[in-house]
């Protein structure tokens, strides 16, 4: 009986060691599992909750700016009736030298949803695209709304408000409305293109042909593609169809929607 005691003690020590090792592995596994859950929660917050909050904030900021411009136009016009459509003439082109981050326009694309209005600011850095009040950036060396050439802008598709989240849903003839302090510019979507991030000649006055002189007034919307990736860029082109001064109010097709922005 006494001879079995050392062996029994060794077995007990061996079992105790195994339990310790199992316990360490178990704790480590639980920590890794917890870390994974926390990462997923963060990604969910970043891609959904934070995105939704920023989208609402950006939409509200754009609504306020649009309402201010409409009110200024009404005050300037007074009792004078708005000009007849035949008298609108050539589009007014803003010649102001805006600094980086300065907002100067509002974009509204009905295909993107009723609350898709976003401020457009000069520059396309994260200080513009990730801003709570902006969301859409203008490439500084491209043209301005209504100008002959290429009015090129950028926004995120996912996260930080997703100003162009539904860009791939555009259909031929969809309206792309741009409002400035001078009035409203209505562009019509024409086609898509998918390019690499290095293909910067899509920003030329005549896309892909920087050596040519522009004759058309176009808008170019750029965003990352596919969703949640920066592997390539999706490009949407539109052509200016019409313009009207602020004194004429917003285009009839969206007048009722715009009237709700300031409420």
C-alpha positions in Angstrom: 0.0 0.0 0.0 2.8 2.4 0.9 4.6 1.6 -2.4 1.7 3.0 -4.4 1.8 6.4 -2.7 4.5 7.9 -4.9 2.8 6.8 -8.1 -0.5 8.2 -6.8 1.1 11.5 -6.0 2.6 11.6 -9.5 -0.7 10.9 -11.1 -2.3 13.7 -9.0 0.4 16.1 -9.9 0.1 15.2 -13.6 -3.7 15.6 -13.5 -3.3 19.0 -11.7 -0.9 20.1 -14.4 -3.3 19.1 -17.1 -6.1 21.1 -15.5 -3.8 24.1 -15.2 -2.9 23.9 -18.9 -6.6 23.4 -19.9 -7.5 26.4 -17.7 -4.9 28.7 -19.4 -6.0 27.6 -22.9 -9.6 28.1 -21.9 -9.0 31.6 -20.6 -6.9 32.5 -23.7 -9.7 31.3 -25.9 -12.3 33.3 -24.1 -10.2 36.4 -24.4 -9.8 35.9 -28.1 -13.5 35.3 -28.5 -14.3 38.4 -26.5 -11.8 40.4 -28.6 -13.5 39.1 -31.8 -16.9 40.1 -30.6 -15.7 43.6 -29.7 -14.1 44.0 -33.1 -17.4 43.0 -34.8 -19.3 45.4 -32.6 -16.9 48.2 -33.5 -17.2 47.4 -37.2 -21.0 47.4 -36.9 -20.9 50.7 -35.1 -18.6 52.2 -37.7 -20.4 50.9 -40.8 -24.0 51.1 -39.7 -24.7 53.1 -36.6 -22.1 55.8 -37.1 -22.9 55.9 -40.8 -26.6 56.5 -40.1 -25.9 59.2 -37.6 -23.5 61.0 -39.9 -25.9 60.7 -42.9 -28.6 62.4 -40.9 -26.3 65.2 -39.7 -25.0 65.8 -43.3 -28.5 65.8 -44.7 -29.7 68.3 -42.0 -26.7 70.6 -42.7 -27.4 70.6 -46.4 -31.0 71.3 -45.8 -30.2 74.4 -43.7 -27.8 75.7 -46.4 -30.4 75.2 -49.1 -33.1 76.9 -47.1 -30.8 79.9 -46.4 -30.1 80.3 -50.1 -33.9 80.1 -51.0 -34.7 82.7 -48.3 -32.0 85.0 -49.6 -33.3 84.6 -53.2 -36.9 85.5 -52.0 -35.6 88.5 -50.1 -33.7 89.7 -53.1 -36.5 89.2 -55.5 -39.1 90.9 -53.4 -42.4 91.4 -55.3 -40.7 91.0 -58.7 -42.0 87.9 -60.5 -39.3 85.3 -61.3 -38.0 85.4 -64.9 -39.6 83.4 -67.6 -37.7 80.2 -68.5 -36.9 81.6 -71.9 -35.0 84.4 -70.2 -32.7 82.4 -67.9 -29.8 82.7 -70.4 -26.4 81.0 -69.9 -25.8 79.3 -66.6 -24.2 81.5 -64.0 -20.8 80.2 -63.0 -19.4 81.0 -59.5 -16.0 82.5 -59.8 -15.3 82.6 -56.1 -11.9 81.3 -55.0 -13.0 78.8 -52.3 -10.5 77.4 -49.8 -10.2 73.8 -48.8 -13.3 72.8 -46.8 -15.4 75.8 -47.8 -19.0 74.6 -48.8 -20.4 76.2 -51.9 -23.1 73.9 -53.2 -25.7 71.3 -52.3 -26.1 68.0 -54.2 -29.5 66.2 -54.3 -30.0 63.0 -56.3 -33.6 61.6 -55.9 -32.4 58.1 -56.9 -30.3 58.2 -53.7 -33.4 58.8 -51.5 -35.4 61.8 -50.1 -32.7 62.6 -47.5 -29.7 62.3 -49.8 -29.0 66.1 -50.0 -25.4 66.8 -49.1 -23.2 69.9 -48.9 -20.4 70.1 -51.5 -17.1 71.7 -50.3 -13.8 72.4 -51.9 -11.3 69.6 -51.6 -11.7 65.9 -51.3 -9.7 65.0 -48.2 -11.0 63.2 -45.1 -11.7 66.6 -43.5 -14.4 67.0 -46.1 -15.6 63.5 -46.9 -15.6 62.4 -43.2 -17.2 65.7 -42.0 -20.5 65.7 -40.0 -21.6 68.8 -42.0 -20.2 68.1 -45.5 -19.8 64.7 -47.1 -19.1 65.6 -50.8 -15.9 67.1 -52.1 -15.0 69.0 -55.2 -11.8 68.3 -57.1 -10.2 71.8 -57.0 -8.7 71.7 -60.5 -12.0 70.8 -62.2 -14.8 73.2 -63.3 -17.7 74.7 -61.2 -21.4 73.9 -61.6 -22.7 75.0 -65.0 -19.3 75.7 -66.4 -18.1 74.3 -69.7 -16.0 71.3 -68.8 -16.1 68.8 -66.0 -17.6 69.5 -62.5 -16.0 66.6 -60.7 -17.0 65.5 -57.1 -16.3 62.7 -54.7 -18.0 61.0 -51.7 -17.9 57.8 -49.7 -20.2 54.8 -50.6 -20.0 53.3 -47.2 -19.4 54.8 -43.7 -19.1 58.5 -42.8 -22.6 59.3 -44.2 -22.2 57.4 -47.5 -23.0 60.4 -49.8 -22.9 58.2 -52.9 -24.0 54.9 -51.3 -26.5 54.2 -54.1 -24.4 55.4 -57.0 -24.6 52.1 -58.8 -28.4 52.4 -58.8 -28.4 55.4 -61.2 -30.4 54.9 -64.3 -30.2 56.6 -67.7 -31.8 60.1 -67.4 -31.8 60.3 -63.6 -31.6 63.8 -62.4 -28.5 65.1 -60.4 -29.4 68.5 -58.9 -26.8 70.9 -57.8 -27.8 74.1 -55.9 -25.6 77.1 -55.3 -26.2 80.6 -54.0 -26.9 81.5 -57.7 -29.5 78.9 -58.5 -30.1 75.3 -59.6 -28.3 73.2 -62.2 -30.0 70.0 -63.4 -27.7 67.3 -64.8 -28.9 64.0 -66.3 -27.1 60.8 -65.8 -25.6 59.2 -68.9 -23.3 56.3 -68.1 -20.9 54.5 -65.8 -17.3 53.6 -65.9 -15.1 51.5 -63.6 -11.4 52.5 -63.4 -8.3 52.1 -61.2 -7.6 54.6 -58.4 -4.7 55.9 -60.6 -6.9 56.8 -63.6 -7.1 60.5 -62.8 -7.8 61.6 -66.4 -11.5 61.0 -65.7 -11.3 64.4 -64.1 -10.1 66.2 -67.3 -12.5 68.7 -68.9 -13.0 66.0 -71.5 -12.6 62.8 -69.5 -9.7 60.7 -70.7 -8.7 63.4 -73.2 -7.0 66.2 -71.4 -5.6 67.4 -74.7 -9.0 68.3 -76.0 -11.0 71.5 -75.4 -14.3 71.0 -73.7 -17.6 71.9 -75.4 -20.1 70.2 -73.0 -21.0 70.9 -69.4 -20.8 67.7 -67.5 -20.7 66.4 -63.9 -18.6 63.5 -62.8 -19.4 61.6 -59.6 -16.6 59.4 -58.2 -16.6 56.9 -55.4 -14.9 53.7 -54.3 -15.9 50.3 -55.6 -17.0 47.7 -54.6 -18.7 48.4 -51.3 -16.3 48.4 -48.3 -13.3 48.4 -50.7 -10.9 50.9 -52.3 -9.8 48.5 -55.1 -11.3 50.5 -57.9 -13.4 53.6 -58.6 -17.0 53.8 -59.9 -17.5 56.9 -62.1 -20.9 58.3 -63.0 -21.2 60.9 -65.7 -24.0 63.4 -66.3 -24.7 66.2 -68.7 -26.2 69.6 -67.9 -29.8 69.8 -69.1 -30.9 73.1 -67.7 -30.3 75.8 -65.1 -32.5 78.3 -63.3 -31.7 81.2 -60.9 -32.5 81.0 -57.3 -35.3 83.6 -57.8 -37.2 81.0 -59.8 -37.1 78.5 -56.9 -36.1 74.9 -57.2 -37.0 72.8 -60.3 -40.7 71.8 -60.3 -39.9 68.1 -60.0 -38.4 68.5 -56.6 -40.1 71.7 -55.3 -42.3 69.9 -52.8 -39.4 67.8 -51.4 -37.2 70.9 -51.1 -39.9 72.7 -49.3 -39.7 70.2 -46.5 -36.0 70.6 -45.9 -36.2 73.6 -43.7 -39.0 72.1 -41.5 
